[in-house]
Amino acid sequence: MADAKAVEAVFVGACVVDLISYADRFPLPGETLTGNDFVMGHGGKGANACVMATRMGLHCAMIAKVGSDKIGKDYLTHLKEVGVHTAHVKPTEEKTTNATANIVVTRTGQNSIVYVPGAAAYLTPDDVRLAENVIKKAKILVAVYEGSKATLFEALRIARKHKVTTFVNAAPFDPAITDDIYKLVDILCVNESEAGHATGLEVNNKEMAEKAAQMLLKKGCTTVIITMGADGAGFITSDQQSMTFVPTDRVEVEDTTVNSSCSVGAGDAFNGAFAFHYVKHPSVSLCEMVKKACGIATITVQSPVTQISYPEGKDIPPYLL
């Protein structure tokens, strides 16, 4: 487990147990559909990103709540085994179950998710304040919309207080989190759907992605990244006139060309990989960081389970490290 003094990145989010069913298609309303397979794994947007960055070689800490049930305790053990600093991953005092995500994945790789926060909903601003000594030593704080607005704001406030870069993935999108958050965000990362929710635009191509990114910059962010699945990602900073688009390369792994077959957790892998490159390679251009993070995300779609699909550093092509 990473020592608190060595922590380079702090992740705030949820530790979710993924319950994944595979079927030819999504069931219709009221329909019972026979599936093809079932897998249970470790997930949660915040925890996924943390695990990805840790496996790449970044010293990471997680701030989260897990259930007081066996599933929650097993998740905590899992994070320790991965090497995450877990002093601020606490079982809830309330007798509640761990967060779960019921996921259906079709043959075409599409997915639908029902998320039940459980213990994750009990992460409070006080929990974040208790982790201030860890946050202030980090180079980057990565947060997602898996907790309350107050908890998210407190994490960002503390990071800003100590001049720690703030990276926010606005997922799952929550309209209760108001626009004043953007003034605390150095780097905002959203997919096309989340960009649409945040701006009211229909973001389904590069032109609309750029319009959305420009709107988000005006709300107060310094940098906006919009991930676009198989089309890669685009980014813009407050110093740029226009958006830069970075395509996704085809990645060869064990002689198999990886295509986007199951995208569950790919965005989280992008976030973790970006944090790794931001800390480990600060002199590299933003374009190169985004390109390498896209490459890591592409690798992860070869496996149907989120964290299981995340490679160790030794298994990642050297040009992506």
C-alpha positions as CSV (number, residue, x, y, z in Angstrom):
1,M,0.0,0.0,0.0
2,A,1.3,3.5,-0.9
3,D,2.7,5.5,2.0
4,A,0.8,8.7,2.8
5,K,4.1,10.7,2.4
6,A,4.5,9.3,-1.1
7,V,1.0,9.9,-2.4
8,E,1.1,11.7,-5.8
9,A,-2.6,11.6,-6.7
10,V,-5.8,11.6,-4.7
11,F,-9.1,10.2,-6.0
12,V,-12.5,11.0,-4.6
13,G,-15.4,8.8,-5.6
14,A,-17.2,5.5,-5.1
15,C,-16.1,1.9,-4.7
16,V,-18.9,0.1,-6.5
17,V,-19.4,-3.7,-7.0
18,D,-20.3,-4.3,-10.6
19,L,-23.0,-6.9,-11.3
20,I,-22.6,-7.5,-15.1
21,S,-25.0,-9.5,-17.2
22,Y,-24.3,-10.2,-20.8
23,A,-27.2,-10.6,-23.3
24,D,-27.8,-10.4,-27.0
25,R,-29.8,-7.2,-26.5
26,F,-31.4,-5.1,-23.8
27,P,-34.7,-6.5,-22.3
28,L,-37.9,-4.7,-23.2
29,P,-40.0,-3.2,-20.4
30,G,-41.6,-6.0,-18.5
31,E,-39.5,-8.7,-20.3
32,T,-37.4,-11.4,-18.6
33,L,-34.5,-12.0,-20.9
34,T,-32.1,-15.0,-20.7
35,G,-28.6,-13.8,-20.6
36,N,-25.3,-15.4,-21.9
37,D,-23.0,-14.8,-18.9
38,F,-22.6,-13.0,-15.6
39,V,-19.6,-11.5,-13.9
40,M,-19.1,-9.7,-10.6
41,G,-16.2,-7.3,-10.4
42,H,-14.8,-4.2,-8.7
43,G,-15.9,-0.8,-10.2
44,G,-17.0,2.7,-9.4
45,K,-15.7,5.6,-11.5
46,G,-13.5,7.0,-8.8
47,A,-12.1,3.7,-7.8
48,N,-11.6,2.5,-11.4
49,A,-9.5,5.6,-12.2
50,C,-7.5,5.2,-9.0
51,V,-6.7,1.5,-9.7
52,M,-5.7,2.3,-13.3
53,A,-3.3,5.0,-12.2
54,T,-1.9,2.8,-9.5
55,R,-1.3,-0.1,-11.8
56,M,0.6,2.2,-14.2
57,G,2.9,3.1,-11.3
58,L,1.4,6.2,-9.7
59,H,1.3,6.4,-5.9
60,C,-2.5,7.0,-5.3
61,A,-4.8,7.5,-2.3
62,M,-8.6,7.0,-2.4
63,I,-11.2,8.8,-0.4
64,A,-14.4,6.8,-0.2
65,K,-16.9,4.9,1.9
66,V,-17.5,1.2,1.6
67,G,-20.3,-0.8,3.0
68,S,-20.1,-2.4,6.5
69,D,-21.1,-5.7,4.8
70,K,-18.8,-8.4,3.5
71,I,-18.8,-6.9,0.0
72,G,-17.5,-3.6,1.3
73,K,-14.8,-5.2,3.4
74,D,-13.7,-7.3,0.5
75,Y,-13.5,-4.2,-1.7
76,L,-11.2,-2.5,0.9
77,T,-9.0,-5.6,0.9
78,H,-8.9,-5.5,-2.9
79,L,-7.7,-1.8,-2.9
80,K,-4.9,-2.6,-0.4
81,E,-3.8,-5.5,-2.6
82,V,-3.6,-3.3,-5.7
83,G,-1.4,-0.9,-3.7
84,V,-3.8,2.0,-3.1
85,H,-3.3,4.1,0.1
86,T,-6.6,3.3,1.9
87,A,-6.4,5.2,5.2
88,H,-9.4,7.3,4.1
89,V,-11.5,4.4,2.7
90,K,-13.7,3.7,5.6
91,P,-16.6,1.3,6.2
92,T,-19.8,3.2,7.0
93,E,-20.9,3.4,10.6
94,E,-24.4,3.1,9.3
95,K,-25.4,-0.5,8.6
96,T,-25.7,-0.2,4.9
97,T,-24.7,-2.2,1.9
98,N,-21.9,-1.3,-0.5
99,A,-22.6,0.6,-3.7
100,T,-23.6,-1.6,-6.6
101,A,-24.0,-1.1,-10.3
102,N,-26.3,-3.5,-12.2
103,I,-25.0,-3.5,-15.8
104,V,-26.4,-5.1,-18.9
105,V,-23.9,-5.4,-21.8
106,T,-25.1,-6.4,-25.3
107,R,-23.3,-8.3,-28.0
108,T,-22.5,-5.0,-29.7
109,G,-20.8,-3.6,-26.6
110,Q,-23.6,-1.2,-25.6
111,N,-24.4,-1.0,-21.9
112,S,-27.0,0.3,-19.6
113,I,-26.4,0.8,-15.9
114,V,-28.6,1.1,-12.7
115,Y,-26.4,2.6,-10.0
116,V,-27.4,2.2,-6.3
117,P,-25.1,4.4,-4.1
118,G,-25.4,2.6,-0.9
119,A,-22.4,3.4,1.3
120,A,-21.0,5.8,-1.2
121,A,-23.8,8.3,-0.3
122,Y,-22.4,8.5,3.2
123,L,-19.1,10.2,2.2
124,T,-19.2,13.6,3.8
125,P,-17.2,16.9,3.7
126,D,-15.9,15.9,7.2
127,D,-14.4,12.8,5.7
128,V,-12.6,14.8,3.0
129,R,-11.3,17.3,5.6
130,L,-9.8,14.4,7.6
131,A,-7.8,13.7,4.4
132,E,-6.4,17.2,4.0
133,N,-2.9,16.2,4.9
134,V,-2.9,13.6,2.1
135,I,-4.5,16.0,-0.5
136,K,-2.0,18.8,0.1
137,K,1.0,16.6,-0.7
138,A,-0.5,15.4,-4.0
139,K,0.1,16.8,-7.5
140,I,-3.4,16.2,-8.7
141,L,-6.9,15.5,-7.2
142,V,-9.3,13.5,-9.4
143,A,-13.0,13.7,-8.5
144,V,-16.2,12.4,-10.0
145,Y,-19.9,13.1,-9.5
146,E,-20.5,10.0,-7.4
147,G,-21.0,11.8,-4.1
148,S,-22.8,14.8,-2.7
149,K,-22.3,18.3,-4.0
150,A,-21.0,19.4,-0.6
151,T,-18.4,16.6,-0.5
152,L,-17.2,17.3,-4.0
153,F,-16.9,21.1,-3.4
154,E,-15.0,20.5,-0.2
155,A,-12.5,18.2,-1.9
156,L,-11.9,20.8,-4.7
157,R,-11.7,23.7,-2.1
158,I,-9.0,21.9,-0.2
159,A,-7.1,21.1,-3.3
160,R,-7.2,24.7,-4.5
161,K,-6.1,25.9,-1.1
162,H,-2.9,23.9,-1.4
163,K,-2.4,24.6,-5.1
164,V,-3.1,21.0,-6.1
165,T,-4.4,20.6,-9.7
166,T,-8.1,19.6,-9.8
167,F,-9.4,17.2,-12.4
168,V,-13.1,16.6,-12.5
169,N,-14.9,13.9,-14.5
170,A,-18.5,15.1,-14.5
171,A,-20.0,11.6,-14.3
172,P,-22.5,10.4,-13.6
173,F,-23.9,13.8,-14.5
174,D,-25.9,15.4,-11.7
175,P,-27.9,18.5,-12.4
176,A,-27.9,19.3,-8.6
177,I,-24.2,20.2,-9.0
178,T,-24.4,23.8,-10.1
179,D,-22.2,25.8,-12.4
180,D,-20.3,27.4,-9.6
181,I,-18.2,24.2,-9.4
182,Y,-16.4,25.1,-12.7
183,K,-14.5,27.9,-11.0
184,L,-12.8,25.2,-8.9
185,V,-11.9,23.0,-11.8
186,D,-8.6,23.1,-13.6
187,I,-9.3,20.2,-16.0
188,L,-12.9,19.2,-16.7
189,C,-13.3,15.8,-18.5
190,V,-16.7,14.8,-19.9
191,N,-18.0,12.5,-22.6
192,E,-20.3,13.6,-25.3
193,S,-23.5,12.8,-23.3
194,E,-22.2,14.6,-20.2
195,A,-21.1,17.6,-22.3
196,G,-24.7,17.7,-23.7
197,H,-26.2,17.6,-20.2
198,A,-23.8,20.4,-19.0
199,T,-24.5,22.7,-21.9
200,G,-28.0,21.9,-23.2
201,L,-26.5,21.1,-26.6
202,E,-26.8,17.8,-28.6
203,V,-23.1,16.8,-28.8
204,N,-22.7,14.1,-31.4
205,N,-19.9,15.4,-33.7
206,K,-16.7,17.4,-33.5
207,E,-18.4,20.7,-34.3
208,M,-20.9,20.4,-31.4
209,A,-18.1,19.1,-29.1
210,E,-16.2,22.3,-29.8
211,K,-19.2,24.5,-29.1
212,A,-19.8,22.6,-25.8
213,A,-16.2,22.9,-24.8
214,Q,-16.2,26.7,-25.5
215,M,-19.3,27.1,-23.3
216,L,-17.7,25.1,-20.5
217,L,-14.5,27.2,-20.7
218,K,-16.7,30.3,-20.2
219,K,-18.1,28.8,-17.1
220,G,-14.7,29.0,-15.4
221,C,-12.7,25.8,-16.3
222,T,-9.1,26.2,-17.4
223,T,-9.1,23.1,-19.7
224,V,-11.9,21.0,-21.1
225,I,-11.5,17.5,-22.4
226,I,-14.3,15.7,-24.2
227,T,-13.9,12.0,-24.8
228,M,-15.6,10.7,-27.9
229,G,-15.3,6.9,-27.7
230,A,-13.8,5.3,-30.8
231,D,-13.2,8.8,-32.2
232,G,-10.7,9.6,-29.5
233,A,-11.0,12.9,-27.6
234,G,-10.8,16.6,-28.1
235,F,-9.4,19.3,-25.7
236,I,-9.3,23.0,-25.5
237,T,-7.6,25.4,-23.0
238,S,-8.3,29.0,-22.1
239,D,-5.3,29.9,-24.2
240,Q,-6.5,28.2,-27.4
241,Q,-8.7,29.6,-30.1
242,S,-10.0,26.2,-31.2
243,M,-10.3,22.6,-30.1
244,T,-7.6,20.0,-30.8
245,F,-8.9,16.6,-31.7
246,V,-6.8,13.5,-30.9
247,P,-7.8,10.3,-32.7
248,T,-7.7,6.8,-31.1
249,D,-5.1,4.5,-32.5
250,R,-5.7,0.8,-33.1
251,V,-3.7,-0.9,-30.3
252,E,-2.1,-4.3,-30.8
253,V,-2.1,-6.5,-27.7
254,E,-0.9,-10.1,-27.9
255,D,-1.4,-10.1,-31.7
256,T,-5.1,-9.1,-31.4
257,T,-6.4,-5.8,-32.7
258,V,-8.5,-4.3,-30.0
259,N,-11.7,-2.6,-31.1
260,S,-14.4,-1.0,-28.9
261,S,-16.3,-4.2,-27.9
262,C,-17.1,-3.3,-24.3
263,S,-16.7,0.3,-23.2
264,V,-17.6,-0.1,-19.5
265,G,-14.9,1.5,-17.5
266,A,-12.9,2.8,-20.5
267,G,-13.6,6.4,-19.6
268,D,-12.4,5.8,-16.0
269,A,-9.2,4.2,-17.4
270,F,-8.7,7.4,-19.5
271,N,-8.9,9.5,-16.3
272,G,-6.5,7.3,-14.4
273,A,-4.0,7.2,-17.3
274,F,-4.3,11.0,-17.7
275,A,-3.5,11.5,-14.0
276,F,-0.5,9.2,-14.4
277,H,0.9,11.1,-17.3
278,Y,0.1,14.5,-15.8
279,V,2.2,13.7,-12.7
280,K,5.0,11.5,-14.2
281,H,5.6,13.5,-17.4
282,P,4.8,17.1,-16.6
283,S,6.9,18.4,-19.5
284,V,4.9,16.4,-22.1
285,S,2.3,18.4,-24.1
286,L,-1.4,18.1,-23.2
287,C,-2.0,16.6,-26.7
288,E,0.5,13.8,-25.9
289,M,-1.1,13.2,-22.5
290,V,-4.6,12.9,-24.0
291,K,-3.3,10.7,-26.9
292,K,-1.7,8.2,-24.4
293,A,-4.7,8.2,-22.1
294,C,-6.8,7.3,-25.2
295,G,-4.5,4.5,-26.0
296,I,-4.8,3.1,-22.5
297,A,-8.6,3.3,-22.6
298,T,-8.6,1.5,-25.9
299,I,-6.6,-1.4,-24.4
300,T,-9.2,-1.9,-21.6
301,V,-12.1,-2.6,-23.9
302,Q,-10.7,-6.0,-24.8
303,S,-12.0,-7.4,-21.5
304,P,-15.6,-7.4,-20.3
305,V,-14.9,-6.4,-16.7
306,T,-13.7,-3.0,-15.6
307,Q,-10.7,-3.3,-13.2
308,I,-9.9,-6.8,-14.4
309,S,-9.3,-5.3,-17.9
310,Y,-6.9,-2.7,-16.6
311,P,-3.3,-3.7,-17.4
312,E,-0.3,-3.6,-15.1
313,G,2.5,-1.3,-16.1
314,K,4.7,-4.2,-17.3
315,D,1.9,-5.2,-19.7
316,I,1.4,-1.8,-21.3
317,P,3.2,-0.9,-24.5
318,P,6.2,1.3,-23.7
319,Y,5.0,4.1,-26.0
320,L,1.9,4.5,-23.8
321,L,3.9,5.0,-20.6
